[in-house]
Amino acid sequence: MTRGSAGEPSPLAAETARRTLARITAARLALAIGALVVALVFIGVGREGAEAAETALYGVLAAGFLLTALFAGGLRFVRRPAWFGALQLAVDVALVTAIVHFSGGADSFFGFLYLPITLYGAILFERRGAYGSAVLASAGYGLALWTAEHTGTRALFGGPLPSTPLSALWVVHTVAMLLVALLGTALARELRIAGERLEESATSLRRLRDLHERTVGSLTSGLLTTDLEGRVRSFNPEAERITGFAEREVCGRDLDEVLPGARALAMTPAAARGRLRARMPFRDRAGQERRLGLSGSILRSASGEPDGHVVIFQDVSQVVRMEAELRRSERLAATGQLAANMAHEIRNPLAAISGSLEMLRDAAARGVDGPQRQRLFDIALREVERLDHLIADFLAYARPAAAEPTPLAVGPIVEDVVKMFEASRPSGVQLAMAVPAHCTVLADSRQLRQALWNLVLNAAQAMPHGGAIRISARCLDEPPQGGNPQRRNDARDEEARCVEIAIADDGVGIAPDVLERVFEPFFTTKRAGSGLGLPTVHRIVENHGGSLALESRPGEGTIVRVRLPDAGGAA
């Protein structure tokens, strides 16, 4: 038993000892009732010549009931359970000794009552209690035999046993008590070890449960769980703060009653794969409009079977506002940069035109005519045409025609691009395509054809000494991860598959510092390029809810990957 600094048992040990004493008290009561029943059945009341012994026997049994009641009532006031247990053992030995004495001594079969006392001693004090109780019970039994023999107490069970020496009877009972003490010690030790392990497990379980509750309560995200039917089972404090509802108000209610629209998101195939990420509008209990970032997944049982759903959500209203402000700032900055670049690109043709017109004016003033004048006219017209192409490219980038996405098979679009390229294919450049027939995308056919044409031309221009261009396509079981932010917030795009179209070449590759700027308008490393080809392709792909990525190293060629939403075989 664990003890404190003052020699008293620790609170936990004292409580454990009280529970043990309570169980022993209950067992004592059961034995007392059993002894009373045996006495009434086999002895009865009013036997001739045994009135005094019967009165004494029943008086002892009554005293046993009374003491059991007193012990039970005094348990709550016990400060030293060990002393209290030792007192009970001593009283039990005295009561059983009196019962054996008044029921005939050697002829009494109440001697078996000493055995439970020995077992109680083992449970309370293990080895010391077991053998101490056995010795005390042996002495008590010997005293009962001797007093019954010398006081002439009449047997209440029909006469003395056949000639059995009292010493032999005492030895047999003592050996039995010692054997019970031995077995009881082993049993008590196993019970103690099992109890300690059970207490450790219970303590660990309580700590784990407390840790779980503190962790869930400390989350800065709202968290709720539902059953398979979508009824809310738990609701953490942050979820209460965001929604304005208390846990007791939402438990048992349908998920859509708490977070309207969340059921359609949390119970989708994407949620089952743990890939759901979405945003949704929400109005809290106070009527305040919020934007929630939400993710969902399957809640599984210990056996791994689906047992419900987990929904985690955050109030991202401030983030959404910051993103909108950032987009506005980026648009303003891009507009300024675009205007500066446009002015730079226009200045060169204007300078050539201006110079040509001045020379024409001087020539006219001198009366000069002939080939020189015609050459100046050709320069001016060429630069005007260049300006026209530049403005047309700029308008295609800045104000692209509205896309009209329809389910399209990728193969025929790529075949059209290949046929156009074959008509003007540079010598030494080979073109191969590998596009499965089942690959379909949601796209505007004209804009997709334009984007692929620009990419194929770029690939050909990157191979001045020839090489191979490879166009391939494949279906991916994941979202495009790009495109218009508003489209990405749509749950249908989050769980949609995508088609990846790859254009690979064996060209000179792109340096890392150039690769970072390839999508900037008017940025080009070509002598005759406008710098609007790739930005236009990027804008087209982005407007379709897709993504565009380049992989390149100098001298190793380039791979352009275009990802567009899968049409799901609707084409």
C-alpha positions in Angstrom: 0.0 0.0 0.0 1.5 3.4 -1.1 1.9 5.8 1.8 2.3 9.5 2.1 5.0 11.5 4.0 3.1 11.2 7.3 2.8 7.4 7.1 -0.8 7.5 6.0 -1.8 5.8 2.8 -2.1 7.9 -0.4 -5.6 9.0 -1.4 -5.6 6.5 -4.4 -4.3 3.6 -2.2 -6.8 4.4 0.5 -9.7 4.5 -1.9 -8.6 1.2 -3.4 -8.4 -0.4 0.1 -11.9 0.9 1.0 -13.3 -0.7 -2.1 -11.6 -4.0 -1.2 -13.0 -3.8 2.4 -16.5 -3.0 1.0 -16.3 -6.2 -1.2 -15.1 -8.3 1.8 -17.9 -6.8 4.0 -20.4 -7.9 1.3 -18.9 -11.4 1.2 -19.0 -11.6 5.1 -22.7 -10.7 5.0 -23.3 -13.5 2.5 -21.4 -16.0 4.7 -23.3 -14.9 7.7 -26.6 -15.5 5.9 -25.4 -18.9 4.7 -24.4 -19.9 8.3 -27.8 -18.8 9.6 -29.5 -20.9 6.9 -27.4 -23.9 7.7 -28.1 -23.5 11.4 -31.8 -23.2 10.9 -31.9 -26.2 8.5 -29.7 -28.7 10.3 -30.0 -27.5 13.9 -33.4 -25.9 14.1 -34.7 -24.2 17.3 -35.8 -25.7 20.6 -33.9 -29.0 20.6 -34.3 -30.7 23.9 -31.3 -30.3 26.2 -29.5 -27.9 23.9 -31.4 -24.7 24.6 -28.4 -22.9 26.1 -26.1 -23.8 23.2 -28.7 -22.8 20.6 -29.3 -19.5 22.3 -25.6 -18.8 22.4 -25.1 -19.9 18.8 -27.9 -17.7 17.4 -26.7 -14.9 19.6 -23.3 -15.1 18.0 -24.8 -15.1 14.6 -26.9 -12.0 15.5 -23.7 -10.3 16.8 -22.1 -11.2 13.4 -24.9 -9.4 11.5 -24.7 -6.4 13.8 -20.9 -6.1 13.5 -21.1 -6.4 9.7 -23.6 -3.6 9.6 -21.4 -1.5 11.9 -18.3 -2.2 9.8 -20.2 -1.3 6.6 -21.4 2.0 8.1 -18.0 2.9 9.4 -16.1 2.4 6.1 -16.6 6.0 4.9 -15.0 7.3 8.1 -11.9 5.1 8.0 -8.6 6.9 7.8 -6.4 3.8 8.2 -7.8 1.0 6.1 -5.0 -1.4 7.1 -5.8 -1.1 10.8 -9.5 -1.4 10.0 -9.0 -4.5 8.0 -6.9 -6.2 10.7 -9.6 -5.4 13.2 -12.2 -7.1 11.1 -10.0 -10.2 10.6 -9.6 -10.5 14.4 -13.3 -10.0 15.0 -14.1 -12.6 12.3 -11.8 -15.2 14.0 -13.4 -14.5 17.3 -17.0 -14.9 15.9 -16.2 -18.1 14.0 -14.4 -19.5 17.1 -17.6 -18.8 19.2 -19.8 -20.4 16.5 -17.6 -23.5 16.4 -17.6 -23.7 20.2 -21.4 -23.4 20.7 -22.1 -25.7 17.8 -20.2 -28.6 19.3 -16.5 -28.0 18.9 -15.1 -31.1 17.2 -18.5 -32.1 16.0 -19.2 -28.7 14.4 -18.9 -28.4 10.6 -18.7 -24.6 10.9 -14.9 -25.0 11.0 -14.9 -24.2 7.2 -15.6 -20.6 8.1 -12.0 -20.1 9.0 -11.0 -20.7 5.4 -12.6 -17.5 4.0 -11.0 -15.5 6.8 -7.6 -16.7 5.6 -8.5 -15.8 2.1 -9.6 -12.3 3.2 -6.3 -11.9 4.9 -4.5 -12.7 1.7 -6.6 -10.2 -0.3 -6.0 -7.5 2.2 -2.3 -8.0 3.1 -1.1 -10.7 0.7 1.5 -13.0 2.3 1.6 -11.4 5.8 -2.2 -11.3 6.0 -2.7 -14.8 4.6 -0.3 -16.6 7.0 -1.1 -14.3 9.9 -4.9 -15.1 9.5 -4.1 -18.8 9.1 -2.1 -18.8 12.4 -4.8 -16.8 14.2 -7.6 -19.0 12.8 -5.6 -22.2 13.8 -5.3 -20.8 17.3 -9.0 -20.0 17.4 -10.0 -23.4 16.2 -7.8 -25.1 18.8 -9.3 -22.9 21.5 -12.8 -23.8 20.3 -11.9 -27.5 20.4 -10.4 -27.3 23.9 -13.2 -25.3 25.4 -15.9 -27.4 23.9 -14.2 -30.5 25.2 -13.6 -29.3 28.7 -16.9 -27.4 29.2 -19.0 -30.3 28.0 -20.8 -28.4 25.2 -23.3 -30.7 23.6 -23.1 -31.4 20.0 -25.9 -29.9 18.0 -25.5 -32.2 15.0 -26.5 -35.5 16.5 -23.5 -36.6 18.6 -19.8 -36.8 18.6 -17.7 -38.0 15.6 -16.2 -41.4 15.8 -13.1 -41.5 17.9 -11.0 -38.8 16.2 -8.2 -37.3 18.2 -8.7 -33.6 18.7 -5.0 -33.0 17.8 -5.4 -34.8 14.5 -8.5 -32.8 13.7 -6.7 -29.5 14.6 -3.7 -30.5 12.4 -6.0 -31.3 9.4 -7.7 -27.9 9.7 -4.5 -26.1 10.2 -2.9 -27.7 7.1 -6.0 -26.7 5.2 -5.8 -23.1 6.4 -2.1 -23.0 5.4 -2.8 -24.3 2.0 -5.5 -21.7 1.5 -3.0 -19.1 2.7 -0.5 -20.3 0.1 -3.1 -20.3 -2.7 -4.6 -17.1 -1.5 -1.2 -15.4 -1.5 -0.7 -16.3 -5.1 -4.2 -15.3 -6.0 -3.9 -12.0 -4.2 -0.6 -11.3 -5.9 -2.1 -11.9 -9.3 -5.1 -9.8 -8.5 -2.9 -7.0 -7.3 -0.8 -7.1 -10.5 -3.9 -7.3 -12.6 -5.5 -4.5 -10.7 -2.3 -2.3 -11.1 -2.3 -3.0 -14.9 -6.0 -2.3 -15.1 -5.5 1.0 -13.2 -2.6 1.9 -15.5 -4.7 1.2 -18.5 -7.6 3.1 -17.1 -5.2 6.0 -16.3 -3.7 6.0 -19.8 -7.2 5.8 -21.3 -8.3 8.8 -19.2 -5.2 10.8 -20.2 -5.7 9.9 -23.8 -9.3 10.9 -23.6 -8.4 14.2 -21.9 -5.7 14.8 -24.5 -8.2 14.1 -27.3 -10.7 16.5 -25.8 -8.1 19.2 -25.2 -6.7 18.8 -28.7 -10.1 19.0 -30.4 -11.1 21.9 -28.1 -7.8 23.7 -29.0 -8.2 23.4 -32.7 -8.4 26.7 -34.6 -10.6 25.0 -37.2 -14.2 24.0 -36.8 -14.5 20.2 -36.6 -17.6 18.1 -36.7 -18.3 14.4 -37.3 -21.4 12.7 -38.6 -22.7 9.2 -39.0 -23.1 7.5 -42.3 -26.5 9.2 -42.8 -25.1 12.6 -42.3 -26.4 13.3 -38.7 -24.0 15.4 -36.6 -22.4 13.4 -33.7 -19.8 15.9 -32.4 -19.1 19.6 -32.6 -15.9 21.3 -31.3 -15.8 24.7 -29.6 -14.4 26.5 -32.7 -17.3 25.1 -34.8 -19.6 26.6 -32.1 -17.9 30.0 -32.5 -18.0 30.0 -36.3 -21.6 28.9 -36.6 -23.1 30.4 -33.5 -24.7 27.0 -32.6 -24.0 25.0 -29.4 -23.0 21.4 -29.6 -26.2 20.3 -27.8 -28.3 22.1 -30.4 -26.8 20.4 -33.5 -26.1 16.9 -32.3 -28.5 14.6 -34.1 -29.4 17.1 -36.7 -28.7 16.7 -40.4 -25.4 18.2 -41.7 -27.2 20.5 -44.2 -29.2 22.0 -41.4 -26.0 23.2 -39.7 -23.9 23.9 -42.8 -26.2 24.3 -45.8 -24.6 22.7 -48.8 -21.9 20.9 -46.9 -23.5 17.5 -47.4 -23.1 17.7 -51.2 -19.4 18.3 -50.6 -18.5 16.1 -47.6 -20.2 13.0 -49.0 -18.7 12.9 -52.5 -16.2 10.5 -54.1 -13.5 13.2 -53.6 -14.2 13.3 -49.9 -14.0 9.5 -49.8 -10.5 9.8 -51.3 -9.6 12.5 -48.8 -9.0 15.1 -51.6 -11.9 17.4 -51.0 -11.0 21.1 -50.7 -13.7 23.7 -51.3 -15.1 27.0 -50.3 -18.7 27.8 -49.7 -20.8 30.8 -48.6 -22.4 30.5 -45.1 -24.6 32.7 -43.0 -24.1 32.2 -39.2 -26.8 32.2 -36.6 -26.5 36.0 -36.2 -27.1 36.5 -39.9 -23.5 37.4 -40.7 -22.2 36.4 -44.2 -19.1 34.3 -44.1 -16.9 32.3 -46.5 -15.9 28.9 -45.2 -13.0 26.8 -46.4 -14.1 23.2 -46.0 -12.5 19.8 -46.3 -14.1 16.4 -45.8 -13.0 12.8 -45.4 -14.3 9.4 -44.4 -14.3 8.5 -40.6 -13.4 4.9 -40.2 -14.0 2.5 -37.4 -11.3 0.4 -35.6 -11.7 -2.3 -38.2 -11.2 0.1 -41.1 -14.9 0.2 -42.2 -16.6 3.5 -43.0 -18.3 4.8 -39.9 -19.2 8.3 -40.8 -17.7 11.6 -42.1 -15.3 14.2 -40.7 -15.8 17.8 -41.8 -13.1 20.4 -41.0 -13.9 24.1 -41.8 -12.4 27.5 -41.2 -13.8 31.0 -41.5 -11.7 32.3 -44.5 -13.8 35.5 -45.1 -10.8 37.7 -44.3 -8.6 35.6 -46.6 -11.1 35.9 -49.4 -11.2 39.7 -49.0 -7.4 39.8 -49.0 -7.2 37.7 -52.1 -9.7 40.0 -53.9 -7.6 43.0 -52.9 -4.4 41.3 -54.0 -6.0 40.4 -57.4 -7.0 44.0 -57.8 -3.5 45.2 -57.0 -1.9 42.6 -59.3 -4.3 43.7 -62.1 -3.3 47.4 -61.6 0.4 46.5 -61.5 0.1 44.3 -64.6 -1.8 47.0 -66.4 1.0 49.5 -65.7 3.7 47.1 -66.8 1.7 46.1 -69.8 1.3 49.8 -70.8 5.0 50.4 -70.4 5.8 47.3 -72.5 3.3 48.2 -75.1 4.7 51.7 -75.4 8.2 50.2 -75.8 7.0 47.8 -78.6 5.1 50.6 -80.4 8.0 53.1 -80.2 10.3 51.1 -82.5 7.9 50.8 -85.5 6.9 54.5 -85.0 10.5 55.6 -85.1 11.1 53.7 -88.3 7.9 55.2 -89.8 8.8 58.7 -88.6 12.3 58.4 -90.0 11.0 57.1 -93.4 8.5 60.0 -93.7 11.1 62.6 -92.8 13.4 61.2 -95.5 10.5 61.2 -98.0 9.8 64.8 -97.1 13.4 65.8 -97.7 13.5 63.9 -100.9 10.3 65.6 -102.1 11.8 69.0 -101.2 14.9 68.2 -103.3 12.8 66.7 -106.1 14.4 63.2 -105.7 12.5 60.3 -107.1 13.2 56.7 -108.0 14.2 53.5 -106.1 15.1 55.2 -102.8 11.7 56.8 -102.5 10.0 53.4 -103.1 12.3 51.7 -100.5 11.2 54.3 -97.9 7.6 53.7 -98.7 8.1 49.9 -98.3 9.7 50.5 -94.9 6.8 52.6 -93.7 4.3 50.1 -94.9 6.2 47.2 -93.3 6.3 48.9 -90.0 2.6 49.8 -90.2 1.8 46.1 -90.9 4.1 45.1 -87.9 2.1 47.5 -85.7 -1.1 46.0 -86.9 0.0 42.5 -86.0 1.3 43.7 -82.7 -2.0 45.3 -81.8 -3.9 42.2 -83.0 -1.7 40.0 -80.8 -2.2 42.3 -77.9 -5.9 42.4 -78.3 -6.0 38.5 -78.5 -4.1 38.5 -75.2 -5.9 41.3 -73.4 -9.4 40.7 -74.6 -9.7 37.1 -75.7 -13.0 36.0 -77.2 -15.4 34.5 -74.7 -14.8 30.7 -74.5 -17.7 28.4 -75.3 -16.5 25.1 -73.7 -18.1 21.9 -75.1 -17.0 18.3 -74.7 -14.3 17.7 -77.3 -12.3 14.7 -78.2 -8.6 15.7 -78.0 -7.5 13.4 -80.9 -9.2 15.3 -83.8 -8.0 18.7 -82.5 -4.4 17.5 -82.4 -4.8 15.9 -85.9 -5.9 19.3 -87.2 -2.9 21.0 -85.7 -0.6 18.3 -87.1 -2.0 18.8 -90.6 -1.6 22.6 -90.5 2.0 22.1 -89.3 2.8 19.7 -92.0 2.0 22.3 -94.6 4.9 24.5 -93.3 7.0 22.0 -91.5 10.7 23.0 -91.4 13.1 20.4 -92.8 14.7 18.2 -90.2 11.7 18.5 -87.8 9.6 15.4 -87.2 6.2 15.4 -85.5 4.6 12.4 -83.7 1.4 12.1 -81.8 0.0 9.6 -79.3 -3.5 10.6 -78.2 -5.9 7.9 -76.8 -9.4 8.1 -78.4 -11.1 8.2 -75.0 -9.4 11.5 -73.9 -12.0 14.3 -73.9 -11.9 17.8 -72.5 -14.3 20.7 -71.9 -12.9 23.4 -74.1 -13.6 25.8 -76.9 -12.4 24.1 -80.1 -11.1 27.2 -81.8 -9.2 28.5 -78.8 -7.7 25.0 -78.0 -6.6 24.7 -81.6 -4.9 28.1 -81.4 -3.2 27.3 -78.1 -1.8 24.0 -79.4 -0.7 25.6 -82.7 1.3 28.3 -80.8 3.0 25.6 -78.7 3.9 23.5 -81.7 5.3 26.5 -83.5 7.4 27.4 -80.4 8.7 23.8 -80.2 9.7 23.9 -83.9 11.4 27.3 -83.5 13.4 25.9 -80.5 15.0 23.3 -82.9 17.0 25.3 -85.5 19.0 22.2 -86.3 16.0 19.8 -86.4 14.6 17.3 -84.0 11.4 15.6 -82.9 8.2 17.1 -81.5 6.0 14.6 -79.6 2.4 15.3 -78.7 0.7 13.0 -76.2 -2.3 13.0 -73.9 -3.4 11.0 -70.9 -6.3 11.1 -68.4 -5.4 11.9 -64.7 -7.4 11.1 -61.6 -6.9 14.5 -60.1 -8.1 18.1 -60.6 -6.3 20.5 -63.1 -4.9 22.5 -60.1 -5.1 25.8 -61.9 -7.2 28.3 -63.8 -9.8 30.8 -62.8 -10.0 31.1 -59.0 -13.8 31.3 -59.1 -13.9 28.1 -61.1 -11.5 26.4 -58.7 -13.8 27.1 -55.8 -16.5 25.1 -57.5 -16.8 21.7 -55.8 -17.4 20.1 -59.2 -14.0 21.2 -60.4 -12.4 20.0 -57.2 -13.5 16.5 -57.7 -13.2 16.4 -61.5 -10.5 14.5 -63.3 -8.4 16.2 -65.9 -6.7 15.5 -69.2 -3.0 16.3 -69.7 -1.8 17.2 -73.2 2.1 17.3 -73.4 4.2 18.8 -76.2 7.8 17.8 -75.9 10.7 18.8 -78.1 14.4 18.2 -78.5 15.3 21.8 -78.7 17.9 24.0 -77.0 15.9 24.3 -73.8 15.3 27.3 -71.6 17.6 28.8 -69.0 16.1 28.9 -65.4 16.2 32.7 -65.3 14.3 32.9 -68.6 11.9 30.1 -67.6 10.6 32.3 -64.7 9.5 35.0 -67.1 8.1 33.1 -70.1 4.5 34.0 -69.3 5.2 37.7 -69.0 3.6 39.8 -71.8 6.1 41.1 -74.4 9.0 39.1 -72.8 10.8 37.2 -75.6 14.3 36.0 -76.5 13.5 35.8 -80.2 14.6 38.6 -82.6 11.2 38.7 -84.4 8.9 37.6 -81.6 6.2 39.7 -80.0 6.4 38.1 -76.6 2.7 37.4 -76.6 2.6 33.8 -77.7 3.0 31.9 -74.4 1.1 34.5 -72.4 -1.9 34.1 -74.8 -1.7 30.3 -74.5 -1.6 30.7 -70.7 -4.6 33.0 -70.7 -6.6 30.6 -72.9 -5.8 27.6 -70.6 -6.5 29.6 -67.5 -9.9 30.7 -68.8 -10.8 27.1 -69.3 -10.1 26.3 -65.7 -6.9 24.5 -66.5 -3.2 24.9 -65.8 0.0 25.3 -67.9 3.4 24.1 -66.8 6.9 24.1 -68.5 9.7 21.7 -67.7 13.0 22.6 -69.4 16.8 22.5 -69.0 19.3 24.1 -71.4 20.4 21.5 -74.0 17.8 18.9 -73.0 14.6 20.2 -74.6 11.3 21.4 -73.2 8.0 19.8 -72.2 4.9 21.9 -72.0 2.0 20.3 -70.0 -1.5 21.6 -70.6 -4.1 20.3 -68.1 -7.8 20.8 -68.8 -11.0 19.5 -67.1 -12.0 16.1 -68.3 -15.4 16.0 -70.1 -16.1 12.6 -68.5 -16.6 10.8 -71.8 -19.5 13.2 -72.8 -18.0 13.9 -76.2 
